[in-house]
């Protein structure tokens, strides 16, 4: 192609630092990305070289992040397993203290998430994430020193000693938001959902692995400590070890990854410059970050996060108790949580890969909500003992519909925010809001409603139904707004055709198109 050039050096920026260098992007018949600069200069992003680069990221980054999140999810879900093995009896807890214990965790979790997210932007997720992981692994391990309800609350809220305040909730708070932001520094918008899904599937696998691990650990009888404490010892120790490995091997950024050549670093930089960020590795500015809250769609996204959070936390925290209604022993109950969690991970991957392939987000989010809605409605409306197979199938549907909407919703709004500061700020608020719904979940599954938990199941289903409605409304608006923008400009433009360098101002930009 005439006038075609190789990628310019990363340092070849305008002295003013203005990001608006690219005028348009397109693809040739070979799949290469053609980038046209505002001065008329053209350069190419080679499709084969790009595939090889992405494969390197997939091999070197995704497994580490997935393992980190697996241990993070294990540390959050182990209380449910421990409860089935006599945690309440051993610690002398009263009927409502287990729900209080779950609730305590979410307060520091939500309060500290935005601040730790900012810290991650300043110092880099590759440094902050392993430090957070080491702390929550330490707090999990210290559970072995607990012999009453007060001590367990202390670990969930105020560590031992008191100077290390609420590290378990705090240390896990910004974990997922920082991982999302970290991956947007390596992957294009159309590549993000399936990578986040692979990473997030670790939480489903953790649920299955937690059940298997609990099944094995609870066979220990007559040890020096209660059998359920061995679960915390194993999971806390593994988290601390994994944190050290991650600190050593996670690259600070694509441009500083020691496993990339100089040409690959340039390729990695310009991939993100044209299809993820307006300014790559932009310095954090709080004043700029909060601008994202001026657009009404951000508030609707937060409302969808609330609708997502209650089903997600209900399944995460109470699946063992839901399955226990089937009437099996403690050991079998934990074992029977494995298959639903595994199929939940599979469904997450199917929906995420389909979403990236079609470049549609909201239909698959709504479908996930629909699965959750149906699962909880079925389980609440049937005679579980008379229809064990149907009830168990409903447990599968619950897990199908919790993970996928979480990943795809976060991908959806991250795809539509080119400014890195705004993107991280909304993620650091949205993800914790979904998680603070654990306060609702932990208080609607009341001991006096056991084992049916009808009010909790109905409430969870209602939020799933509302999630469907809000998701479809937001998707419909984005389609309508894109068509309106096309009419104003007199041409049809897809979101993938607009370089993210031009989208610093988000919807205020005339070239902006929603990815829906």
N, C-alpha and C positions, 0 to 999 in steps of 0.2 A: 504494500500500500504506500503510495507516495506520501512523503513527509513524515513517515512513521519513525519514531525514535524509541530508544530504550528508556527505562525509568530514570528520571533525574536523581541526583543525590538528595538525600533527606534534608541536608543542610541548605539546599538551594531554595530558600524561602525569601519572601519579600522582607526587607528590613523592618517594616512596620509590624510584621507578624500577622497581617490580615489573612484570613483563611480562604477568601473567595478567589481561588486560583483556577478551579475547574469549571468549565461552562456546561459540559454535558458528558454523559457516558452512554455507551452502546455496546453491542456484542456483534462480532463478525460470524461468518458461517462456521468457523472452527471452534467457536465458544470463547475466544479471547475477548477481554474487555478493552474497548477502545476509549481512551480518555482524551477529550478535547479541552485544552486550556483556554482561558479567556483571551489570550493573545494569539490564538489560532494554532498554537503548537499542539501536536498530537503525539501521544505515546501509548504503548500497549502493555497490558497486564496479561502475560502468557498463561493460557489455561492449564497447560501441562505442568509448568513450573508452579502454578498456584495450587494444583492438586497435590503435588509433592510436598509443598510447604504445609498445607492443611493436614496432611498425613503426619508430618512431624509433630505438629501441635497435638493431634489426636493421640499420638503415642507417648509424648513426653509430659503433657499437661493433664489431659482428661483422666487417666488412671489415678494420678495423685489426688486430684480434686474429688473424684468419686470415692476413693478410700477415706479421705478426710470427712466427707459428708456421711459415709456409712457409719463411722464411729460417732459422729455428732448425733445422728439419728438413734443409734444404740443408747447413747447416754441419756437421751430424752425419753425413750420408750421403756426403759428398764423398770420403772416403778410399776407399770401395769403388770409385767411379768412377776415382779416381786410380791405384788398384792395377792396373786393367786397362790403363792407359796407361804402365806402367813405373815406378811410384813405387819399388817395391822395388829394381829394378835401378839406378835413378838414384842412390838414397841408399845403395847398397851394403848392403842389409839381408839378413840370413840368413833361413832358412826360418821360424823361429818369431817373428821380431821384429815382424811385422805383427800377430800375435795379441796380443803384449805391448803393442803400441801401442794397440790397441783396449781392452785391459783397463785400462791406465793411466787412461784417460779417466773410467772409472766410479767410481774410488775417491773423488776429491774431489766427484764428482757426488752420491754418496750421503751422504757425511759432512756436507756443508754444506746439503743441501736443507731439513731441518727448521728450521735457524736462519734461512735466508733466507726461509722461509715465515713464521716469526714476525715477521721484519723487515717483510715485506709486509703483515702484519696491522696492525702498529703504524703504519707510514708510508703504507700504501695501495698496492695492486697497481698503480695507474695511475702511480705514481712509481718503484716498485722494478723493475717489468718492463722499462721502456725502458732503465734503467741496466744491468740484466743483459744486455740485448740488445746494447747498445753495446760492452760488454766482450767478449762472445763474438765479435762481429763483428771487433773489433780483433785478437783472438787468431788468428782465421781468416786475416785479412789478413797477419799477421806470418809466416805459413807461407812466404811468398815469400823470407824470409831464411834458410830452412833448406837445408842442403846435406849433411846426414848424419842417421843414425838418432837420434843423441843430441840433435840440435837439434829434431827432430820430437817426441821424448818430452818435451823441455823445454817445448814449446808446449802439448802435451796435458796436462802435469802442472805444470811450473814455467815461468812465462812468462819472456820476455826483457825486462828483466833479472830476476834472481832475486827481487827484492823483490815482484814482482807474482805471487804464488804461485798455481799451478793454476787460473787464471781461466777457461780454456776449459771444464773440467769443472764448476767451481764456478758460473760465470756462467749455465750452462744448467740447473742442478740443480733449482731450484724454479719453473721457468718454467711447466710444465704445471699443477702444483698451484695456483699463484697465479691462473692463468687460470680454472681451475675455480671457485675461491673467488670470484673477481671476478664471474663470470657468475651465481653464486647470489645476488649482490646486486642483480641486475636482472631475473632471470627466475624464475617460479614453478617448482615441482617438476615439473609436467607439461609444461613448456615447455623444460626444460633439455637433454634428450637430443639433440633435433634441432639445437639451437644449438651444443652441444659438438661434434656430428658435423660441422656445417658448418665449424666452426673446425678440427677435427682432420683433416678431409678435406684440408686444406692440406698435411699431412705426406705423404699419398698422392700429391697433385699434385706435391709437391716431389720425390718419387721419380721421377715421370714427367718433370718439368721438368729434374731433375738429369741424367737420361739424355739428354734432348734437348740440354741445355747442354753436357754432356760430349761429345756427338757433334759439335757445332759447334766447341768449343774444341780438341778433339784433332786437328782438321784443320790447326791452326797448326803450321807446321814451320819450324825455323830461326830462331826468335825469340831474344830475349836471355835467356830463361829456359826451363826445360823446359815443355812444353805443358800438363801437368797443373797447373802452378802458376798458370796464368791462371784456372783454375777457382776457386782460393782467393782470388785477387785480386778477381774479379768478385763472388763471393758474400759475402766479408767486407765489401767496400765498400757493397754494397746493404743489408746488415744494419745497418751503422752509420748510414746515411742514414735507414732505416726507424725506427730507435730514436729519432732526433730528432723525426721526425714524430709518433710515438706519444706521446712525452713532452708534446708541445704539445696534442694533440687528445683524448687519453683523459680522460674525466671522472673525478674522484676518487670520486664516488658518484652515485646517482640523485638524491639530495636536493641535490647541488651541481652538477648538470649545467647548463651555461649555455644549452643548447638546449631546455630544458624550461620551461614556464610554471609559475607558483606552484601552480596546481591539478594539473598533471601531476606535480609533485614530490610532492605529498601522495598522489596516486594510486599513484605508484611505491613510496612508503614503505609504504602499507598493504597493497599486493599482497604484498610480501615478509613483512610482519608476520604475515599470516594463512596464507601458503602457502610459506614457505621458512625463516625464522629465528624463534627465540623472542624475541630482542632484536636489532633491526636496528642494525648498526654497533656491536656490543658491544665494549667495550674488551678488549684481550688480557690474559688471566690464565693463565699457564702451569699453575698448580695446577688450574684448572678444565679446561684443555685435555686434560691427561693422563688425566682420568677416563674418557675414551672407551676406554682400553685395559683397563678392568676388565670389559668385557663380552666374552664368548667369541666372539661373532659378528665382532668386530673382528679377532681372530686368524685366523678362517677366511677372512675377506676378504683378509688379507695372504697366506694360503696360495694363494688363487686368483690374486692378483697375481703370485706366483712362477710359477705354471703359465702365466699369460698372458705373462710377461716373456720367457721363452725363445723361443717362436715369434715374438713381436713383434721381438725384437732379432735373431734369426736372419734374418728377412726384411729388416729394415732394413739390416743390416750386410753380408749375404752374398747378396742376390738377384742382383747381377751375377755372382758366382762360380757360383751355382746355374744361372743361364741360360747361362753360358759352357760348361757341359757339353753344350749342344746342338750345339756345334762351329762356331759362327760366328766371324767376325773380331772384333777388339776393338771396332771402331766399331759393327758390327751388334749385338754383345752388349749394349752400352749402350742402343742403340735399342730392342732387344727387351724391355727392362725397363719401357718406357713403358706399354704396354697393360695389363699386370697391375696396375700402380699406379693407373691410371685407373679400372679396373673395381673395384679395392679401395675407392676413394673412393665410387663409385656404390653398392656394396653396403653400405658404412658408412651412407650417407644413407638407403637403403631400410630397413635394420634399425632405425635410430634413429627415423625418422618412424613406423614401425610400432609401435615401443615406446612412443612418446609418445601415439600414437592409442589404443592398447589399455591404456596405463598398466601394462603388464607389462614387467618388466626381465629376470628370470633366463632365460626361455625363449629370448630372442634372444641372450643372452650364450652360452648352451650351444650354440646353432646356429652362432655364430661359431667357437667352439672346434671344433665338428664339421667345419666347412669346412677349418680348419687341419690337423686330424688326417688327414682324407682326402687333402689335397694332399701332405703329406709322406710318407704311406704309399704313395701311388701313385708318386711320384717315386723313392722308394727301392726299390720292388719291380719296376719294369719295366726293360726294356732301352731306355735313353733314345735311343740312336742308331737303334734299329729302330722306335721309336714316338715320333717327334719331336712329332707333334701332341698325343698324349696327355700327353707330358711337359710340353709348353708349357702345356696346359690345367691341369695340376697346379700350375704356377707361379701361375696365376690364382687357384686355390683357396687357395693359401697367403696371398695378399694379401687375399682375401675375409674370412678368418678371423682376422686379426691386429688390424685397426683397430677393428672393431665391439665386440668384448669389452672392449677398453680403455676406450672412451668409455662404454659402457653400464654397466660395472662401477663406474666412478667416479661416474656418475650415480646408480646404485642406492644406494650407501651414503651419498652426499651427500643424497639424498632422505629418508633415514631418520635424519638427524642435524640437529636444529633448532638446537642450540647452535653458534654460529659458531666459537668457539674449538676445540671438539672436532672440528668438521667440517674445519677447516683443518689441525689436527694430524694426523688420520688420513690425510688426502690427502697431506700433506707426507712421510708415512712410506710410504704405499702406492705412490704413483707411483714414487719412487726405488727401492723394492724391486723393482718390475717392471723398472726400467731397469738395476739392478745385475746382473740376469740376463744382461746383455751380457757380463759376465765369463765366464759359462758358455758362452754362444754363441760368443764369440771364441776359446775354448779347445777347443771340440768340433769346430769346423771347422779341422782340422789339415791342414797342407800335405802330410803323408805320406798322407792319405786322399784327396787330390785325384786326379782330378776327381769321383769318385763321392760322396765324403763320406757314406758309408752310416752310420757310427756317429752322425754329427751329425744326419742326417735321422731316424734311429730315435729318438734321444733327444728331439728336438723333438716328434715325433709322440706320444711317451709322455707328455710334459708336457701336450700338448693334450688327450689322453684323460683324464688326471687332472683337468684343468680342467673337463671336462664333468661328471664325477662330483661334484666338490665344489660346483659351481654348482647342480646339481639338488638336492643334499642341503640346501643353505642355503635355496633357494627353497621346498622342501617343509616345512622347519621354520617358515618365516615364515607359510605358509598355515595350518599346524597351530596356531601360537601365536595368530594372529588369531582363529581359531575358538574357541580356549580363552578368550581375552579376551572375546569376544562372549557366551559362556555365562556367564561370571562377572558381566557387567553386565546380562544378560538382554535384550540388544538387539544387532542387527547394525549395525556401524559400519564404514564404509570409511575408509581413510587420508585420502582427499581431504575427508572431512567433519569432520576434526578440525583446528582452527586450530593452527598451529605455535607460537603463543604459549603453548599449554598443554603443550608437549612439551620444556621446558627439561631435564627429567630423563631424557629418552629412554625406553627400555623400562621404567624404574622408574615411569613415569606410568601411572595406571590407564586413561587415555584413549588411550594410545599404540596405534597400529596400523601394522604394517609395510607399506611400499610394496614389492611384490614383482614 
